[in-house]
């Protein structure tokens, strides 16, 4: 649902915070709002998925590492949801607002939003980076358990490290956030698929 929200969005406001982008968001307001509904619901479903994953390891020695990683990733998803909520409201409200202004006043009005926009850009980057930081802990914990294949833990650990490096080194390259986001979605898909196809031990305990 997260990626669906991005795919159906008529314009990526975080990449083009300018007059044409706001006009396009306003002209496609219904699709614009629904795209964010998909996305935000998807983010909170990821939170639910992480909570469910944590419950599987309550009796495992890896619980300490996995739980702390999930906690960090959950807070990061909350930050991401707040940042996306900002773009949704700005696209709907500011897109309408510029349509009511004289052409000479439209660009100056958008310039007044630059300060808060830069703050939200930072929140978005933090959301991705610290989700990946939490994923490092989750991956390390999964490697130490026998419930999931080791390769899932290695995937999570590798993706987490790569994601952190992308946010630190290429912090202004928002286009690089896309493969990281898809990588995160693949992790959730693989985890869910393995849960559906893997039988739990008879005693219900995960080692």
N, CA and C atoms as a LAMMPS dump frame, in Angstrom:
ITEM: TIMESTEP
0
ITEM: NUMBER OF ATOMS
621
ITEM: BOX BOUNDS ff ff ff
-5.0000000000000000e+02 5.0000000000000000e+02
-5.0000000000000000e+02 5.0000000000000000e+02
-5.0000000000000000e+02 5.0000000000000000e+02
ITEM: ATOMS id mol type element x y z
1 1 1 N 0.822 -1.21 0
2 1 2 C 0 0 0
3 1 3 C 0.858 1.264 0
4 2 1 N 2.016 1.177 0.651
5 2 2 C 2.92 2.333 0.668
6 2 3 C 3.355 2.677 -0.749
7 3 1 N 3.82 1.675 -1.491
8 3 2 C 4.291 1.926 -2.849
9 3 3 C 3.146 2.261 -3.792
10 4 1 N 1.968 1.683 -3.554
11 4 2 C 0.81 2.034 -4.364
12 4 3 C 0.486 3.513 -4.202
13 5 1 N 0.588 4.011 -2.968
14 5 2 C 0.338 5.425 -2.729
15 5 3 C 1.27 6.318 -3.523
16 6 1 N 2.536 5.93 -3.592
17 6 2 C 3.496 6.715 -4.373
18 6 3 C 3.229 6.594 -5.874
19 7 1 N 2.841 5.403 -6.32
20 7 2 C 2.67 5.172 -7.752
21 7 3 C 1.468 5.917 -8.328
22 8 1 N 0.373 6.004 -7.563
23 8 2 C -0.829 6.664 -8.097
24 8 3 C -0.823 8.168 -7.86
25 9 1 N 0.119 8.661 -7.101
26 9 2 C 0.184 10.088 -6.818
27 9 3 C 0.459 10.865 -8.099
28 10 1 N -0.322 11.89 -8.415
29 10 2 C -0.147 12.617 -9.679
30 10 3 C 1.159 13.392 -9.774
31 11 1 N 1.739 13.789 -8.639
32 11 2 C 2.997 14.527 -8.645
33 11 3 C 3.706 14.27 -7.317
34 12 1 N 5.021 14.203 -7.376
35 12 2 C 5.803 13.983 -6.161
36 12 3 C 6.211 15.344 -5.609
37 13 1 N 5.421 15.851 -4.694
38 13 2 C 5.628 17.205 -4.184
39 13 3 C 6.96 17.358 -3.47
40 14 1 N 7.44 16.273 -2.841
41 14 2 C 8.704 16.372 -2.125
42 14 3 C 9.89 16.584 -3.08
43 15 1 N 9.697 16.22 -4.364
44 15 2 C 10.776 16.382 -5.338
45 15 3 C 10.647 17.666 -6.145
46 16 1 N 9.441 18.196 -6.245
47 16 2 C 9.222 19.403 -7.062
48 16 3 C 8.259 20.326 -6.33
49 17 1 N 8.785 21.033 -5.369
50 17 2 C 7.992 21.935 -4.535
51 17 3 C 7.887 23.282 -5.234
52 18 1 N 7.124 23.318 -6.345
53 18 2 C 7.016 24.542 -7.136
54 18 3 C 5.571 24.736 -7.591
55 19 1 N 5.33 25.837 -8.27
56 19 2 C 3.973 26.204 -8.663
57 19 3 C 3.298 25.156 -9.545
58 20 1 N 3.955 24.65 -10.617
59 20 2 C 3.292 23.629 -11.439
60 20 3 C 2.887 22.387 -10.639
61 21 1 N 3.714 21.995 -9.672
62 21 2 C 3.41 20.811 -8.868
63 21 3 C 2.173 21.043 -8.014
64 22 1 N 2.064 22.212 -7.406
65 22 2 C 0.902 22.51 -6.563
66 22 3 C -0.374 22.613 -7.396
67 23 1 N -0.269 23.194 -8.595
68 23 2 C -1.436 23.289 -9.476
69 23 3 C -1.891 21.893 -9.893
70 24 1 N -0.929 21.024 -10.197
71 24 2 C -1.271 19.655 -10.59
72 24 3 C -1.923 18.891 -9.438
73 25 1 N -1.406 19.114 -8.229
74 25 2 C -2.006 18.466 -7.055
75 25 3 C -3.441 18.939 -6.851
76 26 1 N -3.663 20.229 -7.06
77 26 2 C -5.019 20.779 -6.894
78 26 3 C -5.967 20.248 -7.965
79 27 1 N -5.498 20.173 -9.194
80 27 2 C -6.341 19.703 -10.291
81 27 3 C -6.688 18.226 -10.155
82 28 1 N -5.872 17.487 -9.437
83 28 2 C -6.108 16.051 -9.228
84 28 3 C -6.279 15.771 -7.736
85 29 1 N -7.048 16.62 -7.082
86 29 2 C -7.116 16.579 -5.619
87 29 3 C -7.653 15.258 -5.081
88 30 1 N -8.646 14.684 -5.724
89 30 2 C -9.212 13.429 -5.22
90 30 3 C -8.182 12.314 -5.251
91 31 1 N -7.511 12.163 -6.385
92 31 2 C -6.46 11.135 -6.485
93 31 3 C -5.338 11.45 -5.517
94 32 1 N -5.01 12.731 -5.393
95 32 2 C -3.947 13.168 -4.496
96 32 3 C -4.218 12.712 -3.062
97 33 1 N -5.391 12.995 -2.563
98 33 2 C -5.73 12.641 -1.185
99 33 3 C -5.787 11.135 -0.994
100 34 1 N -6.372 10.403 -1.951
101 34 2 C -6.466 8.951 -1.82
102 34 3 C -5.096 8.283 -1.881
103 35 1 N -4.181 8.86 -2.636
104 35 2 C -2.829 8.286 -2.694
105 35 3 C -2.165 8.322 -1.328
106 36 1 N -2.404 9.384 -0.579
107 36 2 C -1.828 9.48 0.759
108 36 3 C -2.567 8.593 1.75
109 37 1 N -3.851 8.405 1.533
110 37 2 C -4.584 7.483 2.394
111 37 3 C -4.023 6.071 2.257
112 38 1 N -3.789 5.657 1.021
113 38 2 C -3.155 4.353 0.801
114 38 3 C -1.816 4.291 1.522
115 39 1 N -1.018 5.334 1.329
116 39 2 C 0.34 5.336 1.873
117 39 3 C 0.342 5.286 3.394
118 40 1 N -0.436 6.142 4.025
119 40 2 C -0.419 6.213 5.48
120 40 3 C -0.996 4.932 6.096
121 41 1 N -2.06 4.397 5.501
122 41 2 C -2.571 3.114 5.985
123 41 3 C -1.497 2.037 5.849
124 42 1 N -0.754 2.089 4.756
125 42 2 C 0.325 1.132 4.563
126 42 3 C 1.399 1.261 5.624
127 43 1 N 1.735 2.494 5.993
128 43 2 C 2.741 2.713 7.031
129 43 3 C 2.301 2.122 8.367
130 44 1 N 1.035 2.328 8.711
131 44 2 C 0.559 1.796 9.988
132 44 3 C 0.36 0.279 9.939
133 45 1 N 0.121 -0.266 8.76
134 45 2 C 0.113 -1.717 8.628
135 45 3 C 1.508 -2.279 8.847
136 46 1 N 2.525 -1.53 8.429
137 46 2 C 3.894 -1.949 8.704
138 46 3 C 4.175 -1.937 10.206
139 47 1 N 3.639 -0.936 10.901
140 47 2 C 3.772 -0.909 12.362
141 47 3 C 3.123 -2.144 12.973
142 48 1 N 1.93 -2.478 12.492
143 48 2 C 1.242 -3.668 12.99
144 48 3 C 2.053 -4.929 12.692
145 49 1 N 2.644 -4.978 11.504
146 49 2 C 3.454 -6.127 11.139
147 49 3 C 4.672 -6.282 12.036
148 50 1 N 5.309 -5.166 12.37
149 50 2 C 6.466 -5.216 13.266
150 50 3 C 6.059 -5.659 14.661
151 51 1 N 4.897 -5.185 15.129
152 51 2 C 4.413 -5.597 16.447
153 51 3 C 4.134 -7.095 16.472
154 52 1 N 3.541 -7.603 15.382
155 52 2 C 3.274 -9.041 15.298
156 52 3 C 4.578 -9.832 15.257
157 53 1 N 5.56 -9.317 14.532
158 53 2 C 6.856 -10.002 14.462
159 53 3 C 7.509 -10.067 15.83
160 54 1 N 7.429 -8.979 16.575
161 54 2 C 8.022 -8.951 17.914
162 54 3 C 7.408 -10.015 18.816
163 55 1 N 6.094 -10.219 18.685
164 55 2 C 5.416 -11.172 19.571
165 55 3 C 5.903 -12.6 19.365
166 56 1 N 6.491 -12.886 18.216
167 56 2 C 6.975 -14.238 17.935
168 56 3 C 8.24 -14.587 18.715
169 57 1 N 8.931 -13.567 19.204
170 57 2 C 10.241 -13.813 19.799
171 57 3 C 10.276 -13.516 21.297
172 58 1 N 9.123 -13.556 21.933
173 58 2 C 9.071 -13.255 23.365
174 58 3 C 9.875 -14.247 24.197
175 59 1 N 10.016 -15.48 23.727
176 59 2 C 10.735 -16.496 24.471
177 59 3 C 12.077 -16.829 23.826
178 60 1 N 12.523 -15.969 22.941
179 60 2 C 13.779 -16.208 22.239
180 60 3 C 14.904 -15.376 22.838
181 61 1 N 16.115 -15.907 22.78
182 61 2 C 17.282 -15.153 23.258
183 61 3 C 17.549 -13.928 22.392
184 62 1 N 17.046 -13.952 21.169
185 62 2 C 17.26 -12.825 20.253
186 62 3 C 16.257 -11.703 20.463
187 63 1 N 15.332 -11.883 21.405
188 63 2 C 14.263 -10.899 21.609
189 63 3 C 14.807 -9.522 21.95
190 64 1 N 15.875 -9.464 22.741
191 64 2 C 16.426 -8.168 23.146
192 64 3 C 16.858 -7.349 21.942
193 65 1 N 17.542 -7.989 21.005
194 65 2 C 18.039 -7.281 19.821
195 65 3 C 16.891 -6.945 18.874
196 66 1 N 16.025 -7.931 18.63
197 66 2 C 14.919 -7.726 17.695
198 66 3 C 13.944 -6.671 18.214
199 67 1 N 13.635 -6.72 19.503
200 67 2 C 12.668 -5.779 20.079
201 67 3 C 13.165 -4.346 19.999
202 68 1 N 14.448 -4.13 20.294
203 68 2 C 14.98 -2.768 20.212
204 68 3 C 14.998 -2.273 18.771
205 69 1 N 15.315 -3.159 17.834
206 69 2 C 15.29 -2.773 16.427
207 69 3 C 13.888 -2.417 15.969
208 70 1 N 12.914 -3.219 16.377
209 70 2 C 11.518 -2.953 16.016
210 70 3 C 11.032 -1.651 16.645
211 71 1 N 11.449 -1.376 17.87
212 71 2 C 11.046 -0.135 18.529
213 71 3 C 11.539 1.079 17.744
214 72 1 N 12.811 1.061 17.333
215 72 2 C 13.372 2.177 16.567
216 72 3 C 12.66 2.301 15.221
217 73 1 N 12.441 1.176 14.547
218 73 2 C 11.777 1.205 13.239
219 73 3 C 10.35 1.721 13.356
220 74 1 N 9.659 1.371 14.436
221 74 2 C 8.29 1.836 14.63
222 74 3 C 8.238 3.345 14.798
223 75 1 N 9.121 3.89 15.624
224 75 2 C 9.171 5.345 15.781
225 75 3 C 9.505 6.019 14.455
226 76 1 N 10.381 5.4 13.66
227 76 2 C 10.75 5.963 12.364
228 76 3 C 9.55 5.995 11.422
229 77 1 N 8.715 4.957 11.458
230 77 2 C 7.516 4.942 10.63
231 77 3 C 6.542 6.037 11.05
232 78 1 N 6.468 6.316 12.344
233 78 2 C 5.619 7.405 12.824
234 78 3 C 6.111 8.753 12.283
235 79 1 N 7.431 8.943 12.295
236 79 2 C 8.008 10.178 11.761
237 79 3 C 7.692 10.302 10.276
238 80 1 N 7.829 9.202 9.551
239 80 2 C 7.523 9.206 8.117
240 80 3 C 6.062 9.544 7.868
241 81 1 N 5.174 8.994 8.684
242 81 2 C 3.743 9.282 8.534
243 81 3 C 3.452 10.771 8.742
244 82 1 N 4.113 11.386 9.726
245 82 2 C 3.94 12.825 9.958
246 82 3 C 4.423 13.636 8.761
247 83 1 N 5.566 13.244 8.208
248 83 2 C 6.105 13.959 7.056
249 83 3 C 5.167 13.837 5.855
250 84 1 N 4.642 12.638 5.62
251 84 2 C 3.73 12.441 4.495
252 84 3 C 2.423 13.191 4.712
253 85 1 N 1.975 13.28 5.973
254 85 2 C 0.777 14.051 6.275
255 85 3 C 0.954 15.515 5.906
256 86 1 N 2.159 16.028 6.104
257 86 2 C 2.445 17.421 5.726
258 86 3 C 2.282 17.605 4.219
259 87 1 N 2.865 16.707 3.436
260 87 2 C 2.773 16.85 1.984
261 87 3 C 1.33 16.708 1.498
262 88 1 N 0.575 15.815 2.127
263 88 2 C -0.824 15.656 1.738
264 88 3 C -1.594 16.961 1.963
265 89 1 N -1.409 17.563 3.147
266 89 2 C -2.147 18.779 3.462
267 89 3 C -1.679 19.953 2.604
268 90 1 N -0.37 20.04 2.389
269 90 2 C 0.137 21.133 1.566
270 90 3 C -0.354 21.013 0.125
271 91 1 N -0.376 19.788 -0.384
272 91 2 C -0.855 19.616 -1.75
273 91 3 C -2.316 19.972 -1.882
274 92 1 N -3.121 19.614 -0.873
275 92 2 C -4.557 19.899 -0.931
276 92 3 C -4.855 21.358 -0.609
277 93 1 N -4.32 21.834 0.537
278 93 2 C -4.651 23.198 0.953
279 93 3 C -3.886 24.251 0.151
280 94 1 N -2.552 24.123 0.096
281 94 2 C -1.758 25.132 -0.625
282 94 3 C -2.052 25.088 -2.123
283 95 1 N -2.358 23.878 -2.638
284 95 2 C -2.732 23.792 -4.049
285 95 3 C -4.003 24.588 -4.326
286 96 1 N -4.976 24.479 -3.402
287 96 2 C -6.193 25.288 -3.542
288 96 3 C -5.893 26.769 -3.364
289 97 1 N -5.05 27.083 -2.379
290 97 2 C -4.752 28.479 -2.063
291 97 3 C -4.135 29.217 -3.247
292 98 1 N -3.156 28.585 -3.911
293 98 2 C -2.511 29.278 -5.031
294 98 3 C -3.496 29.497 -6.174
295 99 1 N -4.492 28.621 -6.283
296 99 2 C -5.478 28.786 -7.36
297 99 3 C -6.38 29.991 -7.125
298 100 1 N -6.42 30.487 -5.892
299 100 2 C -7.266 31.64 -5.577
300 100 3 C -6.502 32.953 -5.641
301 101 1 N -5.177 32.885 -5.795
302 101 2 C -4.343 34.088 -5.775
303 101 3 C -4.099 34.623 -7.179
304 102 1 N -3.79 35.899 -7.241
305 102 2 C -3.348 36.497 -8.485
306 102 3 C -2.009 35.874 -8.891
307 103 1 N -1.749 35.729 -10.187
308 103 2 C -0.495 35.102 -10.639
309 103 3 C 0.76 35.706 -10.011
310 104 1 N 0.738 37.015 -9.792
311 104 2 C 1.921 37.677 -9.227
312 104 3 C 2.15 37.311 -7.762
313 105 1 N 1.128 36.778 -7.091
314 105 2 C 1.23 36.444 -5.671
315 105 3 C 1.454 34.956 -5.42
316 106 1 N 1.336 34.131 -6.442
317 106 2 C 1.407 32.687 -6.259
318 106 3 C 2.793 32.217 -5.818
319 107 1 N 3.804 32.623 -6.558
320 107 2 C 5.16 32.195 -6.205
321 107 3 C 5.611 32.756 -4.863
322 108 1 N 5.391 34.042 -4.573
323 108 2 C 5.752 34.548 -3.231
324 108 3 C 5.063 33.774 -2.108
325 109 1 N 3.812 33.36 -2.32
326 109 2 C 3.126 32.58 -1.293
327 109 3 C 3.827 31.247 -1.06
328 110 1 N 4.198 30.566 -2.127
329 110 2 C 4.881 29.274 -1.987
330 110 3 C 6.242 29.426 -1.319
331 111 1 N 6.888 30.567 -1.542
332 111 2 C 8.183 30.799 -0.908
333 111 3 C 8.07 30.892 0.615
334 112 1 N 6.894 31.272 1.114
335 112 2 C 6.703 31.338 2.568
336 112 3 C 6.648 29.95 3.193
337 113 1 N 6.477 28.923 2.363
338 113 2 C 6.404 27.556 2.87
339 113 3 C 7.758 26.854 2.895
340 114 1 N 8.794 27.507 2.405
341 114 2 C 10.093 26.861 2.252
342 114 3 C 10.698 26.414 3.578
343 115 1 N 10.528 27.219 4.624
344 115 2 C 11.154 26.877 5.912
345 115 3 C 10.575 25.581 6.46
346 116 1 N 9.257 25.493 6.503
347 116 2 C 8.64 24.259 7.013
348 116 3 C 8.918 23.087 6.076
349 117 1 N 9.002 23.36 4.791
350 117 2 C 9.3 22.298 3.838
351 117 3 C 10.674 21.699 4.107
352 118 1 N 11.676 22.537 4.367
353 118 2 C 13.021 22.03 4.65
354 118 3 C 13.031 21.198 5.934
355 119 1 N 12.234 21.59 6.894
356 119 2 C 12.137 20.836 8.143
357 119 3 C 11.551 19.456 7.889
358 120 1 N 10.518 19.395 7.033
359 120 2 C 9.872 18.123 6.73
360 120 3 C 10.772 17.243 5.871
361 121 1 N 11.572 17.831 5.007
362 121 2 C 12.559 17.056 4.251
363 121 3 C 13.489 16.325 5.218
364 122 1 N 13.881 17.014 6.273
365 122 2 C 14.729 16.404 7.3
366 122 3 C 13.993 15.26 7.997
367 123 1 N 12.709 15.456 8.297
368 123 2 C 11.925 14.395 8.922
369 123 3 C 11.833 13.168 8.021
370 124 1 N 11.63 13.4 6.736
371 124 2 C 11.553 12.283 5.794
372 124 3 C 12.846 11.484 5.78
373 125 1 N 13.966 12.195 5.711
374 125 2 C 15.275 11.531 5.71
375 125 3 C 15.493 10.769 7.008
376 126 1 N 15.105 11.377 8.129
377 126 2 C 15.237 10.694 9.422
378 126 3 C 14.387 9.434 9.468
379 127 1 N 13.177 9.507 8.9
380 127 2 C 12.292 8.351 8.9
381 127 3 C 12.922 7.164 8.2
382 128 1 N 13.471 7.409 7.015
383 128 2 C 14.118 6.326 6.267
384 128 3 C 15.371 5.825 6.989
385 129 1 N 16.193 6.755 7.434
386 129 2 C 17.476 6.372 8.015
387 129 3 C 17.301 5.566 9.29
388 130 1 N 16.396 6.011 10.159
389 130 2 C 16.266 5.308 11.435
390 130 3 C 15.404 4.057 11.325
391 131 1 N 14.572 3.962 10.295
392 131 2 C 13.949 2.67 10.049
393 131 3 C 15.03 1.663 9.68
394 132 1 N 15.952 2.087 8.819
395 132 2 C 17.045 1.203 8.425
396 132 3 C 17.947 0.873 9.611
397 133 1 N 18.124 1.825 10.514
398 133 2 C 18.896 1.55 11.718
399 133 3 C 18.224 0.455 12.551
400 134 1 N 16.918 0.56 12.713
401 134 2 C 16.193 -0.481 13.427
402 134 3 C 16.256 -1.812 12.699
403 135 1 N 16.253 -1.751 11.36
404 135 2 C 16.308 -2.966 10.562
405 135 3 C 17.627 -3.706 10.755
406 136 1 N 18.684 -2.968 11.046
407 136 2 C 19.968 -3.607 11.343
408 136 3 C 19.826 -4.497 12.577
409 137 1 N 19.176 -3.971 13.608
410 137 2 C 18.953 -4.767 14.821
411 137 3 C 18.062 -5.963 14.561
412 138 1 N 16.999 -5.751 13.778
413 138 2 C 16.098 -6.852 13.448
414 138 3 C 16.842 -7.928 12.667
415 139 1 N 17.631 -7.491 11.692
416 139 2 C 18.382 -8.448 10.886
417 139 3 C 19.369 -9.247 11.708
418 140 1 N 20.078 -8.566 12.604
419 140 2 C 21.04 -9.255 13.458
420 140 3 C 20.329 -10.267 14.357
421 141 1 N 19.176 -9.894 14.862
422 141 2 C 18.421 -10.821 15.695
423 141 3 C 17.913 -12.018 14.914
424 142 1 N 17.449 -11.793 13.682
425 142 2 C 16.945 -12.888 12.86
426 142 3 C 18.043 -13.882 12.506
427 143 1 N 19.249 -13.39 12.342
428 143 2 C 20.378 -14.281 12.06
429 143 3 C 20.629 -15.222 13.235
430 144 1 N 20.34 -14.743 14.439
431 144 2 C 20.605 -15.532 15.651
432 144 3 C 19.492 -16.509 15.98
433 145 1 N 18.401 -16.51 15.219
434 145 2 C 17.298 -17.431 15.481
435 145 3 C 17.253 -18.514 14.409
436 146 1 N 16.511 -19.559 14.692
437 146 2 C 16.359 -20.65 13.726
438 146 3 C 14.95 -20.689 13.131
439 147 1 N 14.094 -19.757 13.541
440 147 2 C 12.715 -19.763 13.061
441 147 3 C 12.633 -19.355 11.604
442 148 1 N 13.41 -18.333 11.224
443 148 2 C 13.469 -17.875 9.845
444 148 3 C 14.795 -18.319 9.221
445 149 1 N 14.827 -18.451 7.895
446 149 2 C 16.104 -18.744 7.229
447 149 3 C 17.111 -17.619 7.49
448 150 1 N 18.374 -17.972 7.571
449 150 2 C 19.415 -16.985 7.854
450 150 3 C 19.459 -15.88 6.801
451 151 1 N 19.106 -16.259 5.564
452 151 2 C 19.215 -15.268 4.501
453 151 3 C 18.273 -14.079 4.706
454 152 1 N 17.144 -14.293 5.413
455 152 2 C 16.249 -13.165 5.683
456 152 3 C 16.924 -12.173 6.613
457 153 1 N 17.609 -12.666 7.639
458 153 2 C 18.348 -11.782 8.536
459 153 3 C 19.469 -11.061 7.823
460 154 1 N 20.163 -11.78 6.938
461 154 2 C 21.25 -11.156 6.168
462 154 3 C 20.697 -10.071 5.254
463 155 1 N 19.546 -10.348 4.632
464 155 2 C 18.912 -9.348 3.769
465 155 3 C 18.555 -8.099 4.561
466 156 1 N 17.919 -8.286 5.721
467 156 2 C 17.519 -7.148 6.546
468 156 3 C 18.743 -6.359 7.019
469 157 1 N 19.766 -7.063 7.448
470 157 2 C 20.979 -6.402 7.927
471 157 3 C 21.65 -5.615 6.809
472 158 1 N 21.76 -6.223 5.637
473 158 2 C 22.398 -5.553 4.492
474 158 3 C 21.6 -4.342 4.045
475 159 1 N 20.265 -4.514 3.932
476 159 2 C 19.418 -3.399 3.528
477 159 3 C 19.506 -2.265 4.53
478 160 1 N 19.532 -2.582 5.811
479 160 2 C 19.632 -1.551 6.834
480 160 3 C 20.907 -0.743 6.713
481 161 1 N 22.027 -1.43 6.528
482 161 2 C 23.316 -0.74 6.403
483 161 3 C 23.349 0.122 5.149
484 162 1 N 22.882 -0.442 4.028
485 162 2 C 22.873 0.32 2.776
486 162 3 C 21.956 1.538 2.904
487 163 1 N 20.79 1.354 3.51
488 163 2 C 19.862 2.465 3.674
489 163 3 C 20.449 3.594 4.499
490 164 1 N 21.139 3.24 5.58
491 164 2 C 21.776 4.26 6.422
492 164 3 C 22.817 5.027 5.628
493 165 1 N 23.632 4.314 4.857
494 165 2 C 24.683 4.96 4.072
495 165 3 C 24.101 5.884 3.012
496 166 1 N 22.995 5.457 2.387
497 166 2 C 22.348 6.306 1.385
498 166 3 C 21.892 7.619 2.007
499 167 1 N 21.259 7.545 3.195
500 167 2 C 20.763 8.753 3.845
501 167 3 C 21.893 9.659 4.327
502 168 1 N 23.013 9.06 4.726
503 168 2 C 24.131 9.856 5.237
504 168 3 C 24.967 10.476 4.122
505 169 1 N 25.24 9.702 3.084
506 169 2 C 26.148 10.15 2.027
507 169 3 C 25.409 10.918 0.928
508 170 1 N 24.219 10.426 0.557
509 170 2 C 23.458 11.054 -0.529
510 170 3 C 22.175 11.661 0.029
511 171 1 N 22.303 12.483 1.066
512 171 2 C 21.14 12.99 1.79
513 171 3 C 20.214 13.842 0.936
514 172 1 N 20.706 14.458 -0.115
515 172 2 C 19.855 15.308 -0.953
516 172 3 C 19.297 14.571 -2.166
517 173 1 N 19.65 13.303 -2.328
518 173 2 C 19.191 12.511 -3.479
519 173 3 C 17.911 11.774 -3.113
520 174 1 N 16.784 12.458 -3.196
521 174 2 C 15.517 11.824 -2.826
522 174 3 C 15.146 10.688 -3.771
523 175 1 N 15.711 10.683 -4.98
524 175 2 C 15.416 9.585 -5.902
525 175 3 C 15.975 8.262 -5.407
526 176 1 N 17.016 8.323 -4.57
527 176 2 C 17.598 7.093 -4.029
528 176 3 C 16.759 6.519 -2.894
529 177 1 N 15.818 7.318 -2.378
530 177 2 C 14.918 6.798 -1.347
531 177 3 C 14.002 5.712 -1.928
532 178 1 N 13.74 5.8 -3.241
533 178 2 C 12.79 4.878 -3.876
534 178 3 C 13.246 3.421 -3.785
535 179 1 N 14.485 3.086 -4.215
536 179 2 C 14.895 1.686 -4.077
537 179 3 C 14.959 1.219 -2.627
538 180 1 N 15.282 2.132 -1.7
539 180 2 C 15.278 1.76 -0.284
540 180 3 C 13.858 1.416 0.151
541 181 1 N 12.888 2.216 -0.286
542 181 2 C 11.491 1.956 0.067
543 181 3 C 11.023 0.618 -0.495
544 182 1 N 11.385 0.314 -1.725
545 182 2 C 11.023 -0.971 -2.306
546 182 3 C 11.717 -2.118 -1.575
547 183 1 N 12.955 -1.884 -1.176
548 183 2 C 13.673 -2.905 -0.421
549 183 3 C 12.995 -3.212 0.903
550 184 1 N 12.475 -2.176 1.559
551 184 2 C 11.743 -2.365 2.821
552 184 3 C 10.457 -3.15 2.571
553 185 1 N 9.753 -2.819 1.497
554 185 2 C 8.52 -3.533 1.168
555 185 3 C 8.802 -5.006 0.887
556 186 1 N 9.901 -5.277 0.217
557 186 2 C 10.279 -6.666 -0.064
558 186 3 C 10.553 -7.411 1.239
559 187 1 N 11.168 -6.738 2.205
560 187 2 C 11.418 -7.384 3.503
561 187 3 C 10.098 -7.788 4.16
562 188 1 N 9.123 -6.896 4.163
563 188 2 C 7.826 -7.222 4.763
564 188 3 C 7.149 -8.364 3.999
565 189 1 N 7.236 -8.332 2.674
566 189 2 C 6.627 -9.394 1.881
567 189 3 C 7.278 -10.744 2.177
568 190 1 N 8.592 -10.776 2.204
569 190 2 C 9.298 -12.032 2.46
570 190 3 C 8.994 -12.565 3.861
571 191 1 N 8.955 -11.659 4.835
572 191 2 C 8.658 -12.083 6.207
573 191 3 C 7.257 -12.674 6.298
574 192 1 N 6.289 -12.008 5.687
575 192 2 C 4.922 -12.521 5.703
576 192 3 C 4.8 -13.854 4.983
577 193 1 N 5.462 -13.96 3.851
578 193 2 C 5.406 -15.211 3.082
579 193 3 C 6.028 -16.36 3.854
580 194 1 N 7.142 -16.105 4.513
581 194 2 C 7.795 -17.15 5.301
582 194 3 C 6.944 -17.563 6.5
583 195 1 N 6.256 -16.591 7.104
584 195 2 C 5.381 -16.917 8.228
585 195 3 C 4.229 -17.826 7.793
586 196 1 N 3.724 -17.592 6.594
587 196 2 C 2.619 -18.4 6.098
588 196 3 C 3.052 -19.798 5.675
589 197 1 N 4.311 -19.945 5.33
590 197 2 C 4.785 -21.229 4.803
591 197 3 C 5.672 -21.993 5.768
592 198 1 N 6.011 -21.396 6.918
593 198 2 C 6.884 -22.053 7.887
594 198 3 C 6.064 -22.55 9.061
595 199 1 N 6.242 -23.788 9.434
596 199 2 C 5.555 -24.345 10.591
597 199 3 C 6.321 -24.009 11.855
598 200 1 N 5.599 -23.571 12.901
599 200 2 C 6.229 -23.276 14.176
600 200 3 C 6.594 -24.575 14.883
601 201 1 N 7.593 -24.547 15.766
602 201 2 C 7.923 -25.71 16.553
603 201 3 C 6.728 -26.172 17.371
604 202 1 N 6.687 -27.473 17.681
605 202 2 C 5.549 -28.053 18.392
606 202 3 C 5.279 -27.405 19.738
607 203 1 N 6.346 -26.978 20.435
608 203 2 C 6.17 -26.378 21.758
609 203 3 C 5.828 -24.904 21.681
610 204 1 N 5.758 -24.357 20.459
611 204 2 C 5.377 -22.951 20.295
612 204 3 C 6.474 -21.977 20.619
613 205 1 N 7.68 -22.469 20.911
614 205 2 C 8.779 -21.588 21.277
615 205 3 C 9.704 -21.389 20.064
616 206 1 N 10.196 -20.183 19.957
617 206 2 C 11.15 -19.878 18.897
618 206 3 C 12.534 -19.795 19.524
619 207 1 N 13.446 -20.527 18.972
620 207 2 C 14.789 -20.57 19.544
621 207 3 C 15.673 -19.517 18.877
